[in-house]
């Protein structure tokens, strides 16, 4: 099986999970996903990750170990947005 592209990983996640914001970066071997979904409300970090794995299903069972995730609810995402936290240099 060919290594998936970040765009493909993004599409897989989006198909199985209702995301407010989704961004996947990677080189075909290692991926980093930022996933914002209301479905994460009230779920632990582990439960959120399991939810994403379920969305990915069998397609990425081989590659899943190479996926790091930042899973946020819309409220957490808003709180962590750069505009909400001014950086002082």
N, C-alpha and C positions, 0 to 999 in steps of 0.2 A: 504494500500500500504506500502510495506517495505521501510524503510529509504534507500535512495540511498547511495552508497559508493562514496568516492572521485573519484575513477576510472570511475564510471558510469557517474557522473556529467561531468567529463572531456570528456568522449566519446560523451555525448549529445551535449556539446558545440562544439566539433570538427566537428560533423556531420553537424552543421548548420552554422559554421563560419570558414573561412579560417584563421588558426592561424599559426604564425611563432613560437610561443612559448606558451605553455599552461601548467599550473601547478595548481592542485586543492588539497587543504588540507582540512581535516575536520573529524568530528566524527559521521557523520550521521545526526546530528541536525544542526550544524553550519559549513558553508563552507567558505573557503577563496580561491579565484581564482586569479591567475595572468595570464592575457590574453594579448598576443601581436599579433596584426593583422594589416595588411596594410589597411584593411577596415575601421579602425578608423581614418585614415588620414583626417584632416579637420573637424572631428566631435567633438562636445562638450562631456564632461564627461557623461551627461545625455543621449545624443544620443547613445553613445557607450554602456552604460548599457542597453538601450532599445534594441539595436542590439543583445546583448547577451541574453536577455530575449526572443527575437524572436527566436533565435537559440534553446533555451531550449524548447520553446513551452509549450504545456499543461503538459508535463511530470513532470515539477517541479512547477506548479502553487501553489501547497500546500507548498512546501519547499522554494520557491524563496525568501521569506523574510529572510531566514537564510543564504543567500549567499552574502558575501562581495566580491567586485571585485576591482582589480587594473587593469585598462585597459590602455594599452600603444600602441603607434605606434612603428614599428621597430626602427625608429630614436630615439624616447624617451627611448625605452628599451636599446639601445646602449649607450645612454647618462647616463642612470642610472645604468648600469652594474658596479659591484664592481671593475672590473679591470680599469674602466675609472676614478674612483674616489679613489685615494690612501687614506687610512686611517692612520692618524698619531696618535700614542699613546703617 
